[in-house]
Amino acid sequence: MMERLFIEYPKCSTCRKAKKYLEENNVTFTDRHIVEDNPTAEELKGWIEKSGLPVKKFFNTSGKLYKDMDLKNKLADMTEEEQIQLLASNGMLVKRPLIIEDGRVLVGFKEAEWKFD
C-alpha cells in the first residue's frame, strides 16, 4: 500500500482542521509543507488524472496570489499544460489540504469525504 500523503500549508486554518481530524481519527500520513516542497508538474499531472477533477479545481481560488495574478480571467485562455506549470511554480496557488493515497486524491477538506479504512 502506498503511504498516505497529506499536503498542507501550516498557517492555513482549513489545513490545521484537516490535520486535527486525521490525528483524532488515528489516520496515518506523511506530512508535506506545500511551499517548502511544492508539488512538481509531474506530480500534479498524476494527481489531477487520479482525482478525475479538472485542473481548475486544484487552484486556490480564494488565495491572495490567485487574485493578484487575476487568474480568474486568465485560466480560460491557458492550456491544461500551462495551468499545471503555473501550479507547479508556487505552492500558494495550489488548493489545500491535499490527501494523496492509493486510488484517490482529495482536494480541500470536506469531512464527509474524508473517510479512511
C-alpha positions in Angstrom: 0.0 0.0 0.0 1.2 3.5 -0.9 1.8 5.8 2.0 -0.9 8.4 2.5 0.5 11.9 1.8 -1.0 15.0 3.5 0.0 18.2 1.8 -0.7 21.3 3.8 0.3 24.9 4.5 0.6 25.0 8.3 -0.7 28.6 8.6 -3.9 27.6 6.8 -6.8 27.1 9.2 -8.5 24.5 7.0 -5.3 22.6 6.8 -5.0 22.7 10.6 -8.6 21.5 10.9 -7.9 18.6 8.5 -4.7 17.6 10.3 -6.5 17.6 13.6 -9.3 15.4 12.1 -6.7 12.9 10.8 -4.9 12.8 14.1 -8.2 12.4 16.1 -9.2 9.5 13.8 -5.8 7.8 14.0 -5.2 8.1 10.3 -1.5 7.7 9.5 0.1 10.1 7.0 3.3 11.7 5.8 3.2 15.5 6.2 4.5 17.7 3.5 4.7 21.6 3.5 3.3 22.8 0.2 5.5 25.9 0.0 8.8 24.4 1.1 8.2 21.3 -1.0 6.0 22.5 -3.9 4.3 19.7 -6.0 6.1 19.2 -9.3 4.3 19.4 -12.6 4.7 15.6 -12.9 3.1 15.0 -9.5 0.3 17.4 -10.3 -0.4 15.7 -13.6 -0.7 12.3 -11.9 -2.9 13.7 -9.1 -5.2 15.5 -11.4 -5.6 12.4 -13.5 -6.2 10.2 -10.5 -8.7 12.7 -9.0 -10.9 12.9 -12.1 -11.2 16.6 -11.4 -10.5 19.4 -13.8 -7.2 21.3 -13.3 -9.1 24.4 -12.2 -10.2 22.5 -9.0 -6.5 22.4 -8.0 -6.2 26.2 -7.8 -6.5 28.0 -4.5 -9.1 30.4 -5.9 -9.5 32.2 -2.5 -5.8 32.9 -2.2 -4.2 36.3 -2.5 -1.7 35.2 -5.2 -4.6 33.8 -7.3 -6.4 37.2 -7.1 -3.2 39.3 -7.5 -2.4 37.4 -10.7 -6.0 37.8 -12.0 -6.2 34.1 -12.7 -10.0 34.1 -12.6 -9.8 35.8 -16.0 -6.6 34.2 -17.3 -7.1 30.5 -16.8 -9.7 30.1 -19.5 -7.1 31.2 -22.1 -4.4 28.8 -20.8 -3.9 25.2 -21.9 -4.1 22.5 -19.3 -0.3 22.1 -19.5 0.2 25.8 -18.9 -2.1 25.7 -15.9 -0.2 22.7 -14.4 3.1 24.5 -15.0 1.7 27.6 -13.2 0.5 25.4 -10.2 4.0 23.8 -10.0 5.6 27.3 -9.9 4.2 28.3 -6.5 2.6 26.2 -3.7 0.4 29.1 -2.7 -1.5 28.7 -5.9 -2.5 25.1 -5.1 -5.7 24.4 -3.2 -5.0 22.7 0.1 -5.0 20.5 2.0 -4.5 17.5 -0.3 -4.6 13.9 0.5 -2.9 11.5 -1.9 -3.3 7.8 -1.5 -3.9 4.6 -3.4 -6.8 5.1 -5.7 -7.8 8.7 -4.8 -6.8 12.3 -4.3 -8.8 14.6 -2.0 -8.6 18.3 -2.7 -9.7 20.7 0.1 -11.2 19.5 3.4 -14.8 18.3 3.5 -15.1 16.0 6.5 -17.9 13.9 4.8 -15.5 12.9 2.0 -12.6 12.2 4.3 -13.3 8.6 5.3 -10.5 6.2 5.8 -10.3 2.5 6.5 
